[in-house]
Amino acid sequence: MNDDLKKEALDTWYKLLNEPQLRMDCEEQYDELLKAADEMERTGLINSAEWRELVRQAGTAFSKAIEGVDGGT
């Protein structure tokens, strides 16, 4: 059962990473991704290495989004 919950939580996390909600700016998206990663680690669905990877991916997406805004794209 834990594996099913982990898969569902990660699927939801990656959906938010790849398809932010309407009217959600990049800072809100980043905050929600971090909160979700924190919650998954807190509840034991992911370990600290998995948590770091999610945080890294969220940071990369945030950086790219900021570059796009600052770059005029």
C-alpha positions, -999 to +999 in steps of 0.1 A: +000+000+000+029+024+008+041+019-028+008+029-042+007+060-020+042+069-031+034+065-068+003+086-064+021+113-045+050+114-070+026+115-099+008+145-084+041+162-077+054+157-113+020+169-127+024+201-107+060+204-119+051+200-156+016+216-156+013+243-130-022+253-120-039+283-138-030+316-122-001+300-103+031+320-108+065+304-107+071+313-070+038+297-060+045+266-080+080+263-064+065+267-029+039+241-035+064+217-049+086+221-018+057+217+005+046+185-013+082+171-012+085+180+025+052+163+033+062+131+014+094+129+033+077+137+067+052+109+061+079+084+050+068+081+014+103+092+002+137+091+018+161+121+021+179+113-011+146+113-030+136+145-013+168+162-024+162+151-060+127+166-059+140+198-044+167+200-071+142+195-099+119+221-084+148+246-082+158+239-117+123+245-130+121+277-109+154+290-123+143+283-158+110+301-152+128+331-137+152+332-166+123+332-190+106+361-172+138+381-170+148+373-205+115+386-220+103+352-232 
